[in-house]
Amino acid sequence: MSVSRRDAIKRLTAGAVGAAAVAGIGGEPRHLAPRAAVAGDAAGDVAPFHGPHQAGVLTPAQRNAAFAAFDVAATSPGALRDVFRALTARTRELASGGQYGAGPDQSGSARLAPRDDPDQSPAGSPPPDSGVLGPDVPTDRLTVTVSVGASLFDERFGLAARKPVRLATMPTFANDALEPDWCHGDLMLQLCADNADTVHHALRDITRHTRGALQPRYRLAGFISPPRPSGAARNLMGFKDGIANPTAADATDLVWVGAGRGEPDWATGGTYQVVRLIRMLTEFWDRITLSEQEAIIGRRRDSGAPLDGTAETDVPDYERDPAGALIPLDAHIRLANPRTTASAPNRILRRGYNYDGGLLANGNLDAGLIFCCYQQDIRRQFETVQNRLADDPLNDYIRPFGGGYFYALPGVVSPQDWYARALLS
C-alpha cells in the first residue's frame, strides 16, 4: 500500500483507533444463543470451525463467495491483537449459527445481542444486527478464511522477522493489466456459503464489529454455477472448470505448510493463498468459432472431455500425442498441467468463482473469474504454472486486473484460541 493511501486512512480514522477502536471492535457483549436447529439448516450444513487448518480451503466449494481485502488502521500491536480476537469471535459465532440471545460465551468472546427487542436493546440505539437472515441465523456451510498480506509485516507492528518466508507482494505478470485499487491488502477475507445473503450478512457483521480498525480496500462477490447438465460447473466462457484439481489426499504435499519447511513456527498449519481477479473479454470470445475455443482450452465445450477423450473425467494422454495433433501443445490445460513427473510438485489447489460486475465504462460486460488457489510454495507452484501460461492463446481473451498474495493463517484449535495468536504472542 502506498504511503499516501496509508496516510489517508490515518486521517480518516483519527481518533477512532487505539483505545477507542478497541472499544468499537468489542463493544457490548453480544451473542447468538445456542440452539438445537435453525430454519434452513440441515445435516451437513455446519462447516467445522475449530481445527489445525482453517475451513474454506479443502471445504467442498459453496455456491457463493466474497473476497474482501482490508488495510489495517490499528496503530499498535495490542490493537492488532484485538482485531484478530474480534475476527475470531465473529466468525466463530456466524459459522455456528443460532438464535439471538445475550451474554458472552465460555471463552469471553464478543457475541451478537438480541436484534431489536426494546426490552433488551438500549433505548434509541440501532439494532445490533442487520436482520438480513431474520432472527434465526442459519449456518449455511459458512466459512470465513482469514489471510494476511506481505504489507502487514512492515514496520508498524514489529513483525518483519516473523513474515512467512515465501510471502511477497504479487508482481505484475506478462499480460496483466493490474489496477492499483484492486490489488494487495494487509488482510484478505474469503467468505463462502451456500446462499448469497449469508455471505452478505457475514461480511456486513464483520465490518461492523471491526470498524475503525480495518479499512475496506476492495471487495468482489462470486458464484459457482450449478452443473449444466452434470459434472463440473461452467465458467463464463461456457467451459467446465475445476475438473482436474488436487484432493484432500494431496494436501500434505501440496497445500499445508508443515514443520521443517523453513517457515516460522507459528505458520505451521497455514497455506499460501493467491487471488487473481480476471476479467473475461466475453464479447471478443463470443466472436470466434467453437473449434477455436476448444483448441484454446483443450477440452470439448459440451462434455468437458479432453480433446483426446470422451468424458470430462478422462485423463489427457499427452505421451500418445507428442506433436499436439489432438490437444494443441499450447492448449490451456496442457500448459497449466503437463502431467509429467517433473510438473507434479507444481500443482495448485484451485478454488475459483465466477463474477458478474455489470458493465464497464465502454459498455462491455464486466464479468470473469475470481481465481483463488492454495499451495505450500507460491514460487514452486503458482508462479511456475503462471510462467508456463505466458504464451497461452487464452491470454488474448482475458485481462487479470487485481488480486494479491496472502498467507492463510493456521486454524483456531479451541474456544480459547484466536486467529494469529501464535504470530502475535
Contacts in CASP RR format, 6 or more apart in sequence:
PFRMAT RR
TARGET T0000
AUTHOR 0000-0000-0000
METHOD contacts of the structure
MODEL  1
MSVSRRDAIKRLTAGAVGAAAVAGIGGEPRHLAPRAAVAGDAAGDVAPFH
GPHQAGVLTPAQRNAAFAAFDVAATSPGALRDVFRALTARTRELASGGQY
GAGPDQSGSARLAPRDDPDQSPAGSPPPDSGVLGPDVPTDRLTVTVSVGA
SLFDERFGLAARKPVRLATMPTFANDALEPDWCHGDLMLQLCADNADTVH
HALRDITRHTRGALQPRYRLAGFISPPRPSGAARNLMGFKDGIANPTAAD
ATDLVWVGAGRGEPDWATGGTYQVVRLIRMLTEFWDRITLSEQEAIIGRR
RDSGAPLDGTAETDVPDYERDPAGALIPLDAHIRLANPRTTASAPNRILR
RGYNYDGGLLANGNLDAGLIFCCYQQDIRRQFETVQNRLADDPLNDYIRP
FGGGYFYALPGVVSPQDWYARALLS
1 71 0 8 1.000
1 151 0 8 1.000
1 184 0 8 1.000
1 185 0 8 1.000
1 186 0 8 1.000
1 217 0 8 1.000
2 180 0 8 1.000
5 71 0 8 1.000
6 71 0 8 1.000
9 71 0 8 1.000
9 73 0 8 1.000
9 215 0 8 1.000
10 73 0 8 1.000
10 75 0 8 1.000
12 73 0 8 1.000
12 215 0 8 1.000
13 21 0 8 1.000
13 73 0 8 1.000
13 212 0 8 1.000
13 213 0 8 1.000
13 215 0 8 1.000
16 73 0 8 1.000
16 211 0 8 1.000
16 212 0 8 1.000
17 73 0 8 1.000
17 74 0 8 1.000
17 75 0 8 1.000
17 79 0 8 1.000
17 212 0 8 1.000
17 213 0 8 1.000
18 74 0 8 1.000
18 75 0 8 1.000
18 76 0 8 1.000
18 79 0 8 1.000
21 73 0 8 1.000
21 74 0 8 1.000
21 79 0 8 1.000
21 82 0 8 1.000
21 212 0 8 1.000
21 213 0 8 1.000
22 79 0 8 1.000
22 82 0 8 1.000
22 213 0 8 1.000
24 209 0 8 1.000
24 211 0 8 1.000
24 212 0 8 1.000
24 213 0 8 1.000
25 82 0 8 1.000
25 83 0 8 1.000
25 85 0 8 1.000
25 86 0 8 1.000
25 110 0 8 1.000
25 209 0 8 1.000
25 210 0 8 1.000
25 212 0 8 1.000
25 213 0 8 1.000
26 82 0 8 1.000
26 86 0 8 1.000
26 89 0 8 1.000
26 110 0 8 1.000
26 209 0 8 1.000
27 110 0 8 1.000
28 113 0 8 1.000
28 128 0 8 1.000
29 102 0 8 1.000
29 103 0 8 1.000
29 104 0 8 1.000
29 108 0 8 1.000
29 110 0 8 1.000
29 111 0 8 1.000
29 113 0 8 1.000
30 102 0 8 1.000
30 103 0 8 1.000
30 110 0 8 1.000
30 111 0 8 1.000
30 112 0 8 1.000
30 113 0 8 1.000
30 128 0 8 1.000
31 93 0 8 1.000
31 101 0 8 1.000
31 102 0 8 1.000
31 103 0 8 1.000
31 104 0 8 1.000
31 105 0 8 1.000
31 109 0 8 1.000
31 110 0 8 1.000
31 111 0 8 1.000
31 112 0 8 1.000
31 113 0 8 1.000
32 93 0 8 1.000
32 96 0 8 1.000
32 97 0 8 1.000
32 98 0 8 1.000
32 99 0 8 1.000
32 100 0 8 1.000
32 101 0 8 1.000
32 111 0 8 1.000
32 112 0 8 1.000
32 137 0 8 1.000
33 98 0 8 1.000
33 99 0 8 1.000
33 100 0 8 1.000
33 101 0 8 1.000
33 102 0 8 1.000
34 98 0 8 1.000
35 97 0 8 1.000
35 98 0 8 1.000
35 99 0 8 1.000
35 136 0 8 1.000
38 97 0 8 1.000
38 98 0 8 1.000
38 99 0 8 1.000
38 136 0 8 1.000
38 137 0 8 1.000
38 138 0 8 1.000
38 139 0 8 1.000
39 136 0 8 1.000
39 138 0 8 1.000
40 138 0 8 1.000
40 140 0 8 1.000
41 138 0 8 1.000
41 139 0 8 1.000
41 140 0 8 1.000
44 141 0 8 1.000
45 138 0 8 1.000
45 139 0 8 1.000
45 140 0 8 1.000
45 141 0 8 1.000
45 194 0 8 1.000
46 95 0 8 1.000
46 96 0 8 1.000
46 139 0 8 1.000
46 141 0 8 1.000
47 55 0 8 1.000
47 56 0 8 1.000
47 59 0 8 1.000
47 95 0 8 1.000
47 139 0 8 1.000
47 141 0 8 1.000
47 142 0 8 1.000
47 143 0 8 1.000
48 55 0 8 1.000
49 55 0 8 1.000
49 91 0 8 1.000
49 92 0 8 1.000
49 95 0 8 1.000
49 96 0 8 1.000
49 412 0 8 1.000
50 411 0 8 1.000
50 412 0 8 1.000
50 413 0 8 1.000
50 414 0 8 1.000
50 415 0 8 1.000
50 417 0 8 1.000
51 411 0 8 1.000
51 412 0 8 1.000
51 413 0 8 1.000
52 269 0 8 1.000
52 410 0 8 1.000
52 411 0 8 1.000
52 413 0 8 1.000
53 256 0 8 1.000
53 269 0 8 1.000
53 270 0 8 1.000
53 271 0 8 1.000
53 410 0 8 1.000
53 411 0 8 1.000
54 143 0 8 1.000
54 145 0 8 1.000
54 146 0 8 1.000
54 270 0 8 1.000
54 408 0 8 1.000
54 409 0 8 1.000
54 410 0 8 1.000
54 411 0 8 1.000
54 412 0 8 1.000
55 95 0 8 1.000
55 143 0 8 1.000
55 145 0 8 1.000
56 143 0 8 1.000
56 145 0 8 1.000
56 190 0 8 1.000
56 192 0 8 1.000
56 351 0 8 1.000
57 145 0 8 1.000
57 255 0 8 1.000
57 271 0 8 1.000
57 349 0 8 1.000
57 351 0 8 1.000
57 374 0 8 1.000
57 408 0 8 1.000
58 248 0 8 1.000
58 251 0 8 1.000
58 255 0 8 1.000
58 349 0 8 1.000
59 141 0 8 1.000
59 143 0 8 1.000
59 192 0 8 1.000
61 192 0 8 1.000
61 224 0 8 1.000
61 351 0 8 1.000
61 352 0 8 1.000
62 140 0 8 1.000
62 141 0 8 1.000
62 142 0 8 1.000
62 143 0 8 1.000
62 192 0 8 1.000
62 193 0 8 1.000
62 194 0 8 1.000
62 224 0 8 1.000
63 193 0 8 1.000
63 194 0 8 1.000
63 195 0 8 1.000
63 223 0 8 1.000
63 224 0 8 1.000
63 226 0 8 1.000
64 192 0 8 1.000
64 193 0 8 1.000
64 194 0 8 1.000
64 195 0 8 1.000
64 196 0 8 1.000
64 198 0 8 1.000
64 199 0 8 1.000
64 221 0 8 1.000
64 222 0 8 1.000
64 223 0 8 1.000
64 224 0 8 1.000
65 190 0 8 1.000
65 191 0 8 1.000
65 192 0 8 1.000
65 193 0 8 1.000
65 199 0 8 1.000
65 221 0 8 1.000
65 222 0 8 1.000
65 223 0 8 1.000
65 224 0 8 1.000
65 353 0 8 1.000
65 370 0 8 1.000
66 189 0 8 1.000
66 190 0 8 1.000
66 191 0 8 1.000
66 199 0 8 1.000
66 200 0 8 1.000
66 203 0 8 1.000
66 219 0 8 1.000
66 220 0 8 1.000
66 221 0 8 1.000
66 222 0 8 1.000
67 188 0 8 1.000
67 189 0 8 1.000
67 190 0 8 1.000
67 191 0 8 1.000
67 219 0 8 1.000
67 220 0 8 1.000
67 222 0 8 1.000
67 275 0 8 1.000
67 353 0 8 1.000
67 370 0 8 1.000
67 372 0 8 1.000
68 188 0 8 1.000
68 189 0 8 1.000
68 191 0 8 1.000
68 203 0 8 1.000
68 216 0 8 1.000
68 218 0 8 1.000
68 219 0 8 1.000
69 184 0 8 1.000
69 185 0 8 1.000
69 187 0 8 1.000
69 188 0 8 1.000
69 189 0 8 1.000
69 216 0 8 1.000
69 217 0 8 1.000
69 218 0 8 1.000
69 219 0 8 1.000
69 403 0 8 1.000
70 185 0 8 1.000
70 186 0 8 1.000
70 187 0 8 1.000
70 188 0 8 1.000
70 189 0 8 1.000
70 214 0 8 1.000
70 215 0 8 1.000
70 216 0 8 1.000
70 217 0 8 1.000
71 151 0 8 1.000
71 185 0 8 1.000
71 186 0 8 1.000
71 187 0 8 1.000
71 214 0 8 1.000
71 215 0 8 1.000
71 217 0 8 1.000
72 80 0 8 1.000
72 83 0 8 1.000
72 152 0 8 1.000
72 156 0 8 1.000
72 186 0 8 1.000
72 187 0 8 1.000
72 213 0 8 1.000
72 214 0 8 1.000
72 215 0 8 1.000
73 212 0 8 1.000
73 213 0 8 1.000
73 214 0 8 1.000
73 215 0 8 1.000
74 80 0 8 1.000
74 82 0 8 1.000
74 83 0 8 1.000
74 213 0 8 1.000
74 214 0 8 1.000
75 156 0 8 1.000
76 157 0 8 1.000
77 157 0 8 1.000
77 158 0 8 1.000
77 424 0 8 1.000
78 424 0 8 1.000
79 213 0 8 1.000
80 157 0 8 1.000
80 424 0 8 1.000
81 420 0 8 1.000
81 424 0 8 1.000
82 213 0 8 1.000
83 210 0 8 1.000
83 213 0 8 1.000
83 214 0 8 1.000
84 146 0 8 1.000
84 418 0 8 1.000
84 419 0 8 1.000
84 420 0 8 1.000
84 421 0 8 1.000
84 424 0 8 1.000
85 109 0 8 1.000
85 418 0 8 1.000
86 110 0 8 1.000
86 209 0 8 1.000
86 210 0 8 1.000
86 213 0 8 1.000
87 144 0 8 1.000
87 146 0 8 1.000
87 206 0 8 1.000
87 210 0 8 1.000
87 418 0 8 1.000
87 419 0 8 1.000
88 109 0 8 1.000
88 412 0 8 1.000
88 417 0 8 1.000
88 418 0 8 1.000
88 419 0 8 1.000
89 109 0 8 1.000
89 110 0 8 1.000
89 111 0 8 1.000
89 209 0 8 1.000
89 418 0 8 1.000
90 110 0 8 1.000
90 202 0 8 1.000
90 205 0 8 1.000
90 206 0 8 1.000
90 209 0 8 1.000
90 210 0 8 1.000
91 144 0 8 1.000
91 146 0 8 1.000
91 202 0 8 1.000
91 206 0 8 1.000
92 109 0 8 1.000
92 412 0 8 1.000
92 415 0 8 1.000
93 105 0 8 1.000
93 109 0 8 1.000
93 111 0 8 1.000
93 112 0 8 1.000
94 137 0 8 1.000
94 142 0 8 1.000
94 144 0 8 1.000
94 201 0 8 1.000
94 202 0 8 1.000
94 205 0 8 1.000
94 206 0 8 1.000
95 139 0 8 1.000
95 142 0 8 1.000
95 143 0 8 1.000
95 144 0 8 1.000
96 139 0 8 1.000
97 137 0 8 1.000
97 138 0 8 1.000
97 139 0 8 1.000
98 136 0 8 1.000
98 137 0 8 1.000
99 135 0 8 1.000
99 136 0 8 1.000
99 137 0 8 1.000
100 112 0 8 1.000
100 113 0 8 1.000
100 114 0 8 1.000
100 115 0 8 1.000
100 117 0 8 1.000
100 129 0 8 1.000
100 135 0 8 1.000
100 137 0 8 1.000
101 112 0 8 1.000
101 113 0 8 1.000
101 114 0 8 1.000
102 113 0 8 1.000
102 114 0 8 1.000
102 120 0 8 1.000
103 111 0 8 1.000
104 110 0 8 1.000
104 111 0 8 1.000
105 111 0 8 1.000
105 415 0 8 1.000
106 415 0 8 1.000
107 415 0 8 1.000
107 416 0 8 1.000
109 415 0 8 1.000
110 209 0 8 1.000
112 128 0 8 1.000
112 129 0 8 1.000
112 205 0 8 1.000
113 120 0 8 1.000
113 121 0 8 1.000
113 128 0 8 1.000
113 129 0 8 1.000
114 120 0 8 1.000
114 121 0 8 1.000
114 128 0 8 1.000
115 121 0 8 1.000
115 127 0 8 1.000
115 128 0 8 1.000
115 129 0 8 1.000
115 131 0 8 1.000
115 134 0 8 1.000
115 135 0 8 1.000
116 127 0 8 1.000
121 127 0 8 1.000
121 128 0 8 1.000
129 205 0 8 1.000
130 201 0 8 1.000
130 204 0 8 1.000
130 205 0 8 1.000
131 201 0 8 1.000
132 197 0 8 1.000
132 200 0 8 1.000
132 201 0 8 1.000
132 204 0 8 1.000
133 197 0 8 1.000
133 198 0 8 1.000
133 201 0 8 1.000
137 201 0 8 1.000
138 198 0 8 1.000
140 193 0 8 1.000
140 194 0 8 1.000
140 195 0 8 1.000
140 198 0 8 1.000
141 192 0 8 1.000
141 193 0 8 1.000
141 194 0 8 1.000
142 191 0 8 1.000
142 192 0 8 1.000
142 193 0 8 1.000
142 198 0 8 1.000
142 199 0 8 1.000
142 202 0 8 1.000
143 190 0 8 1.000
143 191 0 8 1.000
143 192 0 8 1.000
143 193 0 8 1.000
144 189 0 8 1.000
144 190 0 8 1.000
144 191 0 8 1.000
144 202 0 8 1.000
144 206 0 8 1.000
145 189 0 8 1.000
145 190 0 8 1.000
145 191 0 8 1.000
145 192 0 8 1.000
145 273 0 8 1.000
145 408 0 8 1.000
146 187 0 8 1.000
146 188 0 8 1.000
146 189 0 8 1.000
146 408 0 8 1.000
146 409 0 8 1.000
146 419 0 8 1.000
146 420 0 8 1.000
147 187 0 8 1.000
147 188 0 8 1.000
147 189 0 8 1.000
147 190 0 8 1.000
147 273 0 8 1.000
147 406 0 8 1.000
147 407 0 8 1.000
147 408 0 8 1.000
147 409 0 8 1.000
148 186 0 8 1.000
148 187 0 8 1.000
148 188 0 8 1.000
148 406 0 8 1.000
148 407 0 8 1.000
148 409 0 8 1.000
148 420 0 8 1.000
149 167 0 8 1.000
149 184 0 8 1.000
149 185 0 8 1.000
149 186 0 8 1.000
149 187 0 8 1.000
149 188 0 8 1.000
149 404 0 8 1.000
149 405 0 8 1.000
149 406 0 8 1.000
149 407 0 8 1.000
150 163 0 8 1.000
150 167 0 8 1.000
150 168 0 8 1.000
150 169 0 8 1.000
150 184 0 8 1.000
150 405 0 8 1.000
151 169 0 8 1.000
151 184 0 8 1.000
151 185 0 8 1.000
151 186 0 8 1.000
152 159 0 8 1.000
152 186 0 8 1.000
152 187 0 8 1.000
153 159 0 8 1.000
153 160 0 8 1.000
153 162 0 8 1.000
153 163 0 8 1.000
153 167 0 8 1.000
154 160 0 8 1.000
159 423 0 8 1.000
159 424 0 8 1.000
162 264 0 8 1.000
162 266 0 8 1.000
162 423 0 8 1.000
163 264 0 8 1.000
164 257 0 8 1.000
164 263 0 8 1.000
164 264 0 8 1.000
164 267 0 8 1.000
164 272 0 8 1.000
164 407 0 8 1.000
165 262 0 8 1.000
165 263 0 8 1.000
165 264 0 8 1.000
166 263 0 8 1.000
166 272 0 8 1.000
166 377 0 8 1.000
166 378 0 8 1.000
166 379 0 8 1.000
167 272 0 8 1.000
167 378 0 8 1.000
167 405 0 8 1.000
167 406 0 8 1.000
167 407 0 8 1.000
168 378 0 8 1.000
168 405 0 8 1.000
169 184 0 8 1.000
169 404 0 8 1.000
169 405 0 8 1.000
170 183 0 8 1.000
170 184 0 8 1.000
170 274 0 8 1.000
170 403 0 8 1.000
170 404 0 8 1.000
170 405 0 8 1.000
172 178 0 8 1.000
173 386 0 8 1.000
173 387 0 8 1.000
173 390 0 8 1.000
173 400 0 8 1.000
174 390 0 8 1.000
174 395 0 8 1.000
175 390 0 8 1.000
175 395 0 8 1.000
175 398 0 8 1.000
175 399 0 8 1.000
175 400 0 8 1.000
176 399 0 8 1.000
176 400 0 8 1.000
176 401 0 8 1.000
177 399 0 8 1.000
177 400 0 8 1.000
177 401 0 8 1.000
178 400 0 8 1.000
178 401 0 8 1.000
178 402 0 8 1.000
178 403 0 8 1.000
179 401 0 8 1.000
179 402 0 8 1.000
181 217 0 8 1.000
181 218 0 8 1.000
182 218 0 8 1.000
182 277 0 8 1.000
182 401 0 8 1.000
182 402 0 8 1.000
182 403 0 8 1.000
183 402 0 8 1.000
183 403 0 8 1.000
183 404 0 8 1.000
184 217 0 8 1.000
184 403 0 8 1.000
184 404 0 8 1.000
185 217 0 8 1.000
185 404 0 8 1.000
187 214 0 8 1.000
188 273 0 8 1.000
188 275 0 8 1.000
188 404 0 8 1.000
188 406 0 8 1.000
189 203 0 8 1.000
189 206 0 8 1.000
190 273 0 8 1.000
190 275 0 8 1.000
190 351 0 8 1.000
190 372 0 8 1.000
191 199 0 8 1.000
191 202 0 8 1.000
191 203 0 8 1.000
192 199 0 8 1.000
193 199 0 8 1.000
193 202 0 8 1.000
196 221 0 8 1.000
196 223 0 8 1.000
199 221 0 8 1.000
203 219 0 8 1.000
207 214 0 8 1.000
207 216 0 8 1.000
220 277 0 8 1.000
220 355 0 8 1.000
220 357 0 8 1.000
220 370 0 8 1.000
221 355 0 8 1.000
222 353 0 8 1.000
222 354 0 8 1.000
222 355 0 8 1.000
222 356 0 8 1.000
222 370 0 8 1.000
223 353 0 8 1.000
223 354 0 8 1.000
223 355 0 8 1.000
223 356 0 8 1.000
224 233 0 8 1.000
224 352 0 8 1.000
224 353 0 8 1.000
224 354 0 8 1.000
225 233 0 8 1.000
225 234 0 8 1.000
225 354 0 8 1.000
226 233 0 8 1.000
227 233 0 8 1.000
228 234 0 8 1.000
231 240 0 8 1.000
231 312 0 8 1.000
232 240 0 8 1.000
232 241 0 8 1.000
232 242 0 8 1.000
232 243 0 8 1.000
232 304 0 8 1.000
232 312 0 8 1.000
233 240 0 8 1.000
233 241 0 8 1.000
233 242 0 8 1.000
234 240 0 8 1.000
234 241 0 8 1.000
235 241 0 8 1.000
235 280 0 8 1.000
235 354 0 8 1.000
235 368 0 8 1.000
235 369 0 8 1.000
236 280 0 8 1.000
236 282 0 8 1.000
236 354 0 8 1.000
236 356 0 8 1.000
236 367 0 8 1.000
236 368 0 8 1.000
236 369 0 8 1.000
237 280 0 8 1.000
237 282 0 8 1.000
237 285 0 8 1.000
237 293 0 8 1.000
237 297 0 8 1.000
237 397 0 8 1.000
238 301 0 8 1.000
239 293 0 8 1.000
239 297 0 8 1.000
239 299 0 8 1.000
239 301 0 8 1.000
239 304 0 8 1.000
240 299 0 8 1.000
240 304 0 8 1.000
240 312 0 8 1.000
241 352 0 8 1.000
241 369 0 8 1.000
242 350 0 8 1.000
243 299 0 8 1.000
243 304 0 8 1.000
243 312 0 8 1.000
243 313 0 8 1.000
244 315 0 8 1.000
244 333 0 8 1.000
244 337 0 8 1.000
245 349 0 8 1.000
245 350 0 8 1.000
246 254 0 8 1.000
246 255 0 8 1.000
246 347 0 8 1.000
246 348 0 8 1.000
246 349 0 8 1.000
250 347 0 8 1.000
250 349 0 8 1.000
251 349 0 8 1.000
253 345 0 8 1.000
253 376 0 8 1.000
254 345 0 8 1.000
254 347 0 8 1.000
254 348 0 8 1.000
254 349 0 8 1.000
254 375 0 8 1.000
254 376 0 8 1.000
254 381 0 8 1.000
255 271 0 8 1.000
255 349 0 8 1.000
255 374 0 8 1.000
255 375 0 8 1.000
255 376 0 8 1.000
256 269 0 8 1.000
256 270 0 8 1.000
256 271 0 8 1.000
256 376 0 8 1.000
257 263 0 8 1.000
257 267 0 8 1.000
257 268 0 8 1.000
257 269 0 8 1.000
257 270 0 8 1.000
257 271 0 8 1.000
257 272 0 8 1.000
257 376 0 8 1.000
258 268 0 8 1.000
258 269 0 8 1.000
259 265 0 8 1.000
259 268 0 8 1.000
261 376 0 8 1.000
264 423 0 8 1.000
265 422 0 8 1.000
266 410 0 8 1.000
266 422 0 8 1.000
266 423 0 8 1.000
266 425 0 8 1.000
267 407 0 8 1.000
267 410 0 8 1.000
267 423 0 8 1.000
268 410 0 8 1.000
269 410 0 8 1.000
269 411 0 8 1.000
270 407 0 8 1.000
270 408 0 8 1.000
270 409 0 8 1.000
270 410 0 8 1.000
270 411 0 8 1.000
271 374 0 8 1.000
271 375 0 8 1.000
271 376 0 8 1.000
271 407 0 8 1.000
271 408 0 8 1.000
272 374 0 8 1.000
272 375 0 8 1.000
272 376 0 8 1.000
272 377 0 8 1.000
272 378 0 8 1.000
272 382 0 8 1.000
272 405 0 8 1.000
272 406 0 8 1.000
272 407 0 8 1.000
272 408 0 8 1.000
273 372 0 8 1.000
273 373 0 8 1.000
273 374 0 8 1.000
273 405 0 8 1.000
273 406 0 8 1.000
273 407 0 8 1.000
273 408 0 8 1.000
274 348 0 8 1.000
274 371 0 8 1.000
274 372 0 8 1.000
274 373 0 8 1.000
274 374 0 8 1.000
274 375 0 8 1.000
274 378 0 8 1.000
274 382 0 8 1.000
274 404 0 8 1.000
274 405 0 8 1.000
274 406 0 8 1.000
275 370 0 8 1.000
275 371 0 8 1.000
275 372 0 8 1.000
275 402 0 8 1.000
275 403 0 8 1.000
275 404 0 8 1.000
275 406 0 8 1.000
276 369 0 8 1.000
276 370 0 8 1.000
276 371 0 8 1.000
276 372 0 8 1.000
276 400 0 8 1.000
276 402 0 8 1.000
276 403 0 8 1.000
276 404 0 8 1.000
277 355 0 8 1.000
277 370 0 8 1.000
277 371 0 8 1.000
277 400 0 8 1.000
277 401 0 8 1.000
277 402 0 8 1.000
277 403 0 8 1.000
278 368 0 8 1.000
278 369 0 8 1.000
278 370 0 8 1.000
278 371 0 8 1.000
278 398 0 8 1.000
278 399 0 8 1.000
278 400 0 8 1.000
278 401 0 8 1.000
279 366 0 8 1.000
279 367 0 8 1.000
279 368 0 8 1.000
279 398 0 8 1.000
279 399 0 8 1.000
279 400 0 8 1.000
279 401 0 8 1.000
280 367 0 8 1.000
280 368 0 8 1.000
280 369 0 8 1.000
280 397 0 8 1.000
280 398 0 8 1.000
281 364 0 8 1.000
281 396 0 8 1.000
281 397 0 8 1.000
281 398 0 8 1.000
281 399 0 8 1.000
282 364 0 8 1.000
282 365 0 8 1.000
282 367 0 8 1.000
282 368 0 8 1.000
283 364 0 8 1.000
283 365 0 8 1.000
284 396 0 8 1.000
284 397 0 8 1.000
285 293 0 8 1.000
285 397 0 8 1.000
290 301 0 8 1.000
293 301 0 8 1.000
294 300 0 8 1.000
294 301 0 8 1.000
294 307 0 8 1.000
295 307 0 8 1.000
295 328 0 8 1.000
295 331 0 8 1.000
296 331 0 8 1.000
296 332 0 8 1.000
296 393 0 8 1.000
296 394 0 8 1.000
296 397 0 8 1.000
297 331 0 8 1.000
297 332 0 8 1.000
297 333 0 8 1.000
297 394 0 8 1.000
298 306 0 8 1.000
298 307 0 8 1.000
298 316 0 8 1.000
298 327 0 8 1.000
298 328 0 8 1.000
298 331 0 8 1.000
298 332 0 8 1.000
298 333 0 8 1.000
298 334 0 8 1.000
299 305 0 8 1.000
299 306 0 8 1.000
299 307 0 8 1.000
299 312 0 8 1.000
299 333 0 8 1.000
300 306 0 8 1.000
300 307 0 8 1.000
303 310 0 8 1.000
303 311 0 8 1.000
303 312 0 8 1.000
304 311 0 8 1.000
304 312 0 8 1.000
305 311 0 8 1.000
305 312 0 8 1.000
305 314 0 8 1.000
306 314 0 8 1.000
306 315 0 8 1.000
306 316 0 8 1.000
306 327 0 8 1.000
306 333 0 8 1.000
307 316 0 8 1.000
307 326 0 8 1.000
307 327 0 8 1.000
307 331 0 8 1.000
308 314 0 8 1.000
308 316 0 8 1.000
308 317 0 8 1.000
308 320 0 8 1.000
308 321 0 8 1.000
308 326 0 8 1.000
308 327 0 8 1.000
309 316 0 8 1.000
315 339 0 8 1.000
316 327 0 8 1.000
316 333 0 8 1.000
316 334 0 8 1.000
316 339 0 8 1.000
318 327 0 8 1.000
318 334 0 8 1.000
318 338 0 8 1.000
318 339 0 8 1.000
321 327 0 8 1.000
323 329 0 8 1.000
327 333 0 8 1.000
327 334 0 8 1.000
328 334 0 8 1.000
330 391 0 8 1.000
330 392 0 8 1.000
330 393 0 8 1.000
332 389 0 8 1.000
332 392 0 8 1.000
332 393 0 8 1.000
332 394 0 8 1.000
335 388 0 8 1.000
335 389 0 8 1.000
335 391 0 8 1.000
335 392 0 8 1.000
336 385 0 8 1.000
336 388 0 8 1.000
336 389 0 8 1.000
337 343 0 8 1.000
337 347 0 8 1.000
337 385 0 8 1.000
338 388 0 8 1.000
345 380 0 8 1.000
345 381 0 8 1.000
346 380 0 8 1.000
346 381 0 8 1.000
346 384 0 8 1.000
346 385 0 8 1.000
347 381 0 8 1.000
348 373 0 8 1.000
348 374 0 8 1.000
348 375 0 8 1.000
348 381 0 8 1.000
348 382 0 8 1.000
348 385 0 8 1.000
349 373 0 8 1.000
349 374 0 8 1.000
349 375 0 8 1.000
350 371 0 8 1.000
350 372 0 8 1.000
350 373 0 8 1.000
351 372 0 8 1.000
351 373 0 8 1.000
351 374 0 8 1.000
352 369 0 8 1.000
352 370 0 8 1.000
352 371 0 8 1.000
352 372 0 8 1.000
352 373 0 8 1.000
353 369 0 8 1.000
353 370 0 8 1.000
353 372 0 8 1.000
354 367 0 8 1.000
354 368 0 8 1.000
354 369 0 8 1.000
354 370 0 8 1.000
355 367 0 8 1.000
355 368 0 8 1.000
355 369 0 8 1.000
355 370 0 8 1.000
356 365 0 8 1.000
356 366 0 8 1.000
356 367 0 8 1.000
356 368 0 8 1.000
357 366 0 8 1.000
357 367 0 8 1.000
358 365 0 8 1.000
358 366 0 8 1.000
358 367 0 8 1.000
359 365 0 8 1.000
359 366 0 8 1.000
360 366 0 8 1.000
368 398 0 8 1.000
369 398 0 8 1.000
373 381 0 8 1.000
373 382 0 8 1.000
374 408 0 8 1.000
375 381 0 8 1.000
375 382 0 8 1.000
378 405 0 8 1.000
389 395 0 8 1.000
409 419 0 8 1.000
409 420 0 8 1.000
409 423 0 8 1.000
410 422 0 8 1.000
411 417 0 8 1.000
411 419 0 8 1.000
412 418 0 8 1.000
412 419 0 8 1.000
END
